[in-house]
Amino acid sequence: MQVEMQTKSPFSPPQNFFFLNTSLFFLVSIIFSLLFVSFFLTVAVVLGSSIGDESFRDGSSHKTVEFVKYEGLGNDFIMVNNLDSSELKLSADDAIHLCDRHLGVGADGVIFVLRDKEDFQMRIYNSDGSEPEMCGNGIRCVAKYLAELEKATAPKSYKVLTGAGYMILELRKDGQVCVDMGAPILNAPDVPTTLAATGEVVKAPLEVDGKTFSVTCVSMGNPHCITFGEQGSEGLDVDALPLEKIGPLFEYHPVFPARVNTEFVQVLTRSHLKMRVWERGAGATQACGTGACAVVVAAVKEGRSERNCVVELPGGPLEIEWRENDNHIYMTGPARKVFQGSAILEE
Ligand SMILES: N[C@H](CCC[C@H](N)C(=O)O)C(=O)O
């Protein structure tokens, strides 16, 4: 008798089928679960790294600065309301970045309006971060800005402390601003210049770029070098000047220990002067208010003009009067709000 050994499943056939299916199901479920978990882990790692990068990029702290943009004959400034603090809200480095015309807001300088007892104070950074004593176009913008902040209407006067002393600003109904810019400073060491040990510098020779210019030096609180051309020449065609080349050579000339603003002037008539300017710390600008004042002083000193002149700048005209009775210079011109916004600065 042949006995066939058969291993006999303890399960019946249907039960076997069920068991196999269930095991298969669990196996497939585990594989899918593993695939699912690994997928999500991958996603989390990728996202995690990008979020990390993002937070890393965003992690670098930055500050937001509210500002208003004003201009006076195209000489443009970022105005900062600093009335609530005696500490400037921005550093010189911040000013450099904000003045950059590609990477920032774009301006010739940053002007802060602060309190001075019951009056006001103006401080300013040039676009290179240096802090000058005074700014003529800028202080006309301050007059308009203060009226905006105070919701005041013309006619209105303000007394504003600057690095060149107190200035009286008069906001006129016609929108023009007249500023008493004080008296010019002509003593060489106070300009400052080493072109003379003492006394005035009028029509002095100055070697620049291989040429001998005839210069007169005037301070309006900030230093100015004014030239009507080379010694013995018939005068200047200011539109033909290589300003970008010779401007810095004047600005950094060793006879100006604090650097200098340089004005190149053409006499159109005895009461109409045309000028271009290379500004200390800002380069070629559309206009320079203190420069226009210094130009009229130099023109009168050199016998080239009357005391009351229209000074034509690339950005437009300024009316300048150097009054004999008080020796003060009065500048009248426009100032305009252009836009306002908030700028983002890396801290
Ligand atoms: N760059 C000048 C300051 C600004 C003067 C000019 N923007 C004006 O209107 O007077 C300086 O360093 O003395």
The ligand as a Gaussian input file, in Angstrom:
#p B3LYP/6-31G(d) Opt

LIG

0 1
 N       27.701000     119.340000      -1.374000
 C       27.631000     120.489000      -0.460000
 C       26.357000     120.445000       0.374000
 C       25.128000     120.640000      -0.490000
 C       25.143000     121.996000      -1.101000
 C       24.205000     122.205000      -2.264000
 N       23.415000     121.080000      -2.688000
 C       23.336000     123.414000      -2.013000
 O       22.217000     123.467000      -2.532000
 O       23.832000     124.349000      -1.342000
 C       28.846000     120.477000       0.479000
 O       29.396000     119.397000       0.748000
 O       29.184000     121.555000       0.965000

